[in-house]
Amino acid sequence: MKIFQREQRSLFGEILDWMLTPLLLLWPVSLALTWLVAQGLANKPFDRALEYNAHALAQLVTVQGDKAQFNLPQPASEILRADESDIVYYQVVSPTGEFLSGERDLPRPPPPEDERPLSGEVRLRDAELRGIEIRVASIWVRVPLPGAPAALVQVAETREKRSVLATEIIKGVMLPQFVILPLAVLLVWLALARGIQPLSLLEERIRARKPDDLSPLDHKAVPLEVAPLVDSVNDLLGRLSDSLATQKRFLADAAHQLKTPLAGLRMQADLAQREGTSTEELKRSLQQIGRSSIRATHTVNQLLALARAEGSGTALARQPVDLARLVIEVVRDCVPRALDKHIDLGYEGAEPGAPGVWMEGNPTLLKELARNLLDNAINYTPSRPGAPGVITARVLADTFGHVLLLQVEDSGPGVPLAERELVFRPFYRVLGNDADGSGLGLPIVLEIARQHSATVQLEDAHPGQVPPGARFSVQFPAHPPLPAA
């Protein structure tokens, strides 16, 4: 199957196309408008000359007896026809329609309306005579005869002078455009090249960076339009830096935490391999190897859980979760370990499917959060036969405030006030306590809570009592009530 990829386009070429294409499209329109304007400008002076000649001929229409006559002196006739470029025609028609002088086949205009006599007003029009285009000026002349209509005087000429003048005007306008247009294209090209130069400088700065340089780019050194792009790149660099820092921290933590159990495994293996080792000593060595392997496995699982929690901001999908049902499942999983330590582990609070126990979250991470809280409580709650420790998990729903609360309460020694912030740091252990653990459970809880926009609070479970116990509270934003699954 052939995959068609979209052709990569140049930003320079794209902008140049959008700038030059309208210019090239408007240029023919400009030429057409120039032609029309030139025609109008060329007609005006010659139209005035035609009007003048029409008025001059109208003054030669006289009345002798009861008839209109037209007498054109020879010098006037020569002046009228003295034109090197055009042929001048004229026509005089009596009020009765009788041809008096000039060209007989010169087209006549329609007669004037009786209500609106046009005596003394010159009308201009375009016409055709013997297949030649002409410009005609006509005037109706009132004669001093009782009840007689107006006589018609027309003067016409060919359009050669007008075409020549219009052509000269167009040449005077168009020829500079043939020079200006390439110059404009060149100037646009240079201006655009100068405008995108900051992008080239930005590219050079990025290429000159070292692979380990993830510092933000200076968005003030780029044009305003490119600043959002630079800010997005800076945001990506920041997230990449956080991801690399998480990976480095994970590798360092893993190396640090696995060093002790692996060294213990090696030492116990060396002891077991010595000559003369008794069966009892061999069993003890094997038991130590088993405990060290369990501790190493637990530490690796904790490190992987922390890495998954820190890097799961966008990678893991979220869905509606019944927190009460989820916590009950985790409590059931932890019951065997609690029984081994003679601890009374139980659940109280909202029932699964009850209103207000739903939230948006990742079930895997939320189970990890609840399991780490319960494991922490089991590790630090002392117990013995006849005097068992007590651990209670709760899910409380506030349907009015849209708040969902997960609590894990124990009867252990509690956490001193000065150390309540420190216990959420990786690998921190409360001094004077021999409980087994890697110091990663609570940092995992804090990170998963942060991923779900929740807050974690640590306080005494029974203030004023000895031991006071500890209560961990995780407050989640609740989801609108959903039907039970």
N, C-alpha and C positions, 0 to 999 in steps of 0.2 A: 504494500500500500504506500503510495507516494504522498509524502507530507509536504504541503506548500507553506513556506514560511513567508511572512510579510517582509517585503523588501525594506531594508534599512534606509531611512531618508536623512538627508542633511538638513540641520536646522538653518544653516546659512542659505542653502538653496530654497528651503521652504519660505523663509522670510523674503528672499529676493523675488521669488515667483509672485508672492502676494503684493509686493510693491510695484513690480514692473508690469505685471499683467494688466492691472487697471490703467496704467499709463499708456501701454501700447493699444489698449482697446479704446481709450478716449481720444487718441491721436487722430484716427480717421473721422471720428465725430467732430473733432475740432476743425478738421479740414473742410467738412461739409458745411458746418456753420460759417466758416470763413468765406466759403464760396457764396452762400446766400447773402451774407452781409456785403460782400464785394459787389454783387449784382445790384443791391439796393443803393450802395454808394455811387456806383457808376451811372445809374439812371437819373439821379437827382439833378446834376448840372445840365444834362442834355434835355431833360424834361422841362426845365425852366426855359431853355432856348426854344423848344417847341411851343410852349405857352406864349412866349414873346412873339414868335412868328404868327401864331394864330390870332393874337390880338391885333397885330399889324395888318394882317389881311382882312380882318373883320372891319377895320376902319375904311377899307377901300370899297365896301359894299354901299352903293348909293341907289337912289330912286330917281328915275326920270319918267315923268308922266305917271303912269300907274304900274310901272314895271321896275323890278329890282335889277340893277346892273352892277358889273364888277370890272373895274379898270385897273390892270396891273401894269405899271410903267416898266419899260424895258430894263432900266438900271436895277429896279427892285427885283425883277425876275432873275437877273444875273446874280445878284447878291444871294437870293434865296437858294439858288442851285450851286453856288460856289462852295463845294465841299469835296475835299480830296478823298475821304474815306467812304462816305455814305451817299446814297441817292435820296434826294428830298422830293417828296410829292406833295401836291396840294389839290384841293377840290373845293369848289364853291357851287352851292345849289340854292336856287331861288326859293322863296317861301312856297311857291306852287309846285316845287319838286323838279323844276326845269334846271338842267345842267348849264352852268354859266361858264366855268373855266376849270382847268387843271386836268386831273386824271379821272376818266369816266368810271373805270372799274375799281376805284378805291372803295373799300367796304364802308357802308354808311352805318352810323349808330341808330338805335331805335329812336323814333320821334319823341320829343319831350311831352310830359303830361300837361294838359291844359291847366290843371290846378297848380302846378309848380313849374312855371316857365323858367328855363335855364339861361335866359339872356344874360350875356356877359360872364358866364362861368365856363371855364375850360375843363373838359373832361379828358383824361388820359386812359388809353387802353392798348393792349397788344392785339395785333391782327396779322393777317397774311395776305400778301399781294403777289400774284403770279408765282406762288410757291416760295416766296421769300418772307421771312418774318420781319415785321415792321412795328414801329411804335407810332401811335396816332394820337394827335391832340385835336379835339373837336370843340367847337363853340357855336351856340345858336345865337343869331343876331336879330334883334327886333328891328323891323323896318317901319318907316312912317307911312304905312298904308292902313286905311281903316279895315279892321277885322282880319288883316293878313297875318298868317302864322310867321314864325321866325325863319330866317334863312340859315343855312348850314355852311360853316367854313371849317375845313379840315386841313391839317398839315401833318405829314408823316415822313418818316425817314427809316432807312434800314438800321440794323443794330450793330454795324461793324465797329464804330467808335466805342460803343458801350462794351462790347466783348473785349476789345483791346484794353480799355481802361480796367475792366474787371480782372482781366488776366494779369495786368501789371500789379494791381492791388494784391491779388492772390500770391503772385511771385514774391512781392515784398514781405508778405506775412509767412508764407510757407518755407521759403528758402532758409530764413533764420531757424525755423523749427528743425530742419534737417541737421543743423549744426547743434542746436540746443538739446535735441533728444539724445544723441549719443553722449553728449557731455553730462546730461542728467543721469543717464544710466551709469556712467563712470563714477559720478559723485555719489550715487546711491550705493554702488559697490564698495567704494572706499569708506563711506560712512558706516556701512554695515560691518565691514571688516574691522573697523576701529571699534564699533560697538560691542562685538563679541570677543574682543581681545581679552577682557577680564576672564572669560571662560577658559581661554588658552592658558592664562597665568595660573588659574585655579588647577587646571590639569597638571601643569608643571610642578606646582607645589605638592600635589598628591603623589605624583610619580617619584618626587625626590624624597619622600618619607621612607623611613626605615620600617621593616615589617612589624617591629614591636612598638611602633609609635601609634598609639590610639588616642592621642590627645585631640580635643575638638578643633575643628577648622575655624578660622576667624571669619565670621559671617559679616563683619563690618567692612572687610576688604573686597567684597563682591557687590555687584549692582543689587538694587532693592528687589528686582524681580527674581534674582537667583538666591536671595537670602533664605526663602522657605526650603529650597532644595538643600542648601548647606545645613540648615537646622535639622532636616530629616537625616542627612548623612551623620551629623553629630549625634543624633539620637541613636542611630544604628551603631556608631562607634562606641557609645556609652554602654549599650546593651551587650555588644560584643566583648567589651572590656570586663563587664560584670560576669559574663559567661566564662571567659578565660580565667578570671580570678577565682570563680567557683571551682573550675577544674583543677587549678593549681592547689587550692586549699584542700580539695578532696584528695589529691595525690599525697600532699604533705600529711594530712590527717591519717590517711590509710597507712602510709609508711610508718608514722609515729606509733599508731595504735597497734599495728600488727607486729611491731618489732618485739614487744615484750612476750606475747604468747608464743611467737615463733621461736624466740630464744629459749623459752621454757620447754617447748617441745623438743628442741635440739638437745638441751641439757638432760631431760628425762630419757631421751633415746640413748644418749651416751652412757648414762648410769645403767640402763637396762642391758647394755652390751658389754659391760665390764665382766671380766672373769671372776667367778666366785660369787656372783650375785645370787642371793637366796630367792626362793619362790615368793616369799612375802615381800621382799624388796622389789622384785619384778612386778608383782601385782600393784604395789603402791606406785611404781613408776608408770605403769599402764593407766592407772586411775588418774594420775596427774596429767598424762598425755591426753586422756579423754576429756578432762576438765578444760585443759588449755585449748584443745580443738573446738570445744563447745564455745568457749569465750571468744576465740578467733572468729568462729562462724557468726556469733551474735554481733561482734564488732563490725564485720564486713556487711552484714545485713543492715545494721544501723547506718553505716556510712552510705550504703546504696540508697536507703530510704531518705537520708538527708539530701543527697545529691538529686534524687528524683523530686523532692519537695522544692528545693531551691530552683530547679530548672523547669518546673511544670506550669509556669504562668500562662502560657498560651498553647502548650503542647497537648495537654490532656483536656478532653471535652468535659463539659459539666452537664448535669441533668438533675431533675427533681429527686431529692433523697429524703426518705423517712428516717430522721435522725434517731428516733426512739427504737425503731426496729434494728437499725445498724448497731447501736450501742448494746442492745440486748444480745445480738449475735457475738459481739466481741467479748462481752461478759461471760457467755457460755464457753467460749474458747479458752478463757483464762481461769475457769473454775478448777481444772485439774492441778494447775501450778499453785493456786491458792490453797487447795486442800493439802498439797504436799508440805506447805509451810504452816498448816493449822490456822489459816486465815478465813474469816467469815466474809465472803464476797457476795454482794447482792446488788439488786437494781430496784429503784423506786422512782416514781414520777409518771410522766405521761405515757399512755398506752400507744402501741403502734397504730398508725392510721388516724390518731386523734387530730382534731383541728389544731393547727399551729405548729405541728412537729415537722413540717416539710420545709426544705431549704434547697437552694441551688448549689450544687457542689460536685466534687469528684468522689465517688464512693470509696475507691481504693485509698486515696489520701486521708479521707475522713476515718476509715477504719484504722489506718496507721496512727492517726492522732489519738484515737480512743485507746488503742492497744498500748501506746507508749505511756499514756497517763496511768493506765492500770498496771503496766509493768513497773513503772516508777513507784507506785504505791505499794505493790507487792514486795519490791526490793527493800524498801525503807520502813516497812511496818514490822516491828518485832512481834514474835508470837511464840508460844510454847504450849504444850498440851495442858489443858486445864485453864489456860488464860489466852484464848485466841485473839488475834488482832481483827479489826473490823474495817472493811473497805466498802463504801457505798458509791455506786454510780447513779447519777440522776440526769434526767432530761426534763426541763421545765419550759413550758411554752407560755408566752404572753401574747395572746391573740390581739389585744388592743394596741400594744406598742410594737407589734411585728418583730418581737425579739425571741430568740431561741437560745436556751442556756444549757450547756453541758457541764456537769460538776462531777468531780471524783474526789471523794473525801476519805481520809484514812485516820487511824488512831495512833500514828507513829509519832516520832519526836518533833515533827514540824521542822520549819526552816527559819533560822534567825532572821530578824528584820534586815540586818546588814547584808545578808547573802541572798536575798530574794531576787535581786536583779542578776546576780552572778550565776545562779543556777541555770539560767537560760543561755549561757555561753557554752560553746562546744568544749567537751572534755573537763568541765569544771565539776569537782566533787566536793561535797560538804566535808569539812575536816572533822576528824574524830568519828568517822562512820566507816564500818568495814563491809558495807553492803556491796554486792557484786554489781558491776555496771561499767559502762564505757563513758558516761557523761554526755551522751548524744541524744537521749530520749527527749528531754525538755526542749533543746534547740530544734528538734524535728517538729515538736508540737507547735512551737512559736512560728516556724516557717510555714507550716500548713495552715495555721490560723491566719497568717498574713495573706496567704494566697486566696483565702475565702473571705477577706475583709472582716475578720473577727478579731476580738481582743482577748487576751489571756490575763487572768488575775490570780495571784497567790496570796492566801491569807490563812490565819489559824482557824482550824475547824472548831475548836472548843477553847475560846479565849479564857484565860484564868485558870485552866486546869493543867495538870501535869500528868502525862505529856499533853501538849496542846493539839497535836495532830496537824494535818495540812489539808487545805481545800483548794483545789485548782478549778477555776471557773473559766469556761470559754463561751463568749457571747457571740452568737451568729445573727446576721439579719435573716428573718424568717421569710419564707415564700408564701404567697397567697394559698389558702387552704386547698388541698387537692383530695380527691376521693381515695380511699384506701385501696392498695393494690390487691 
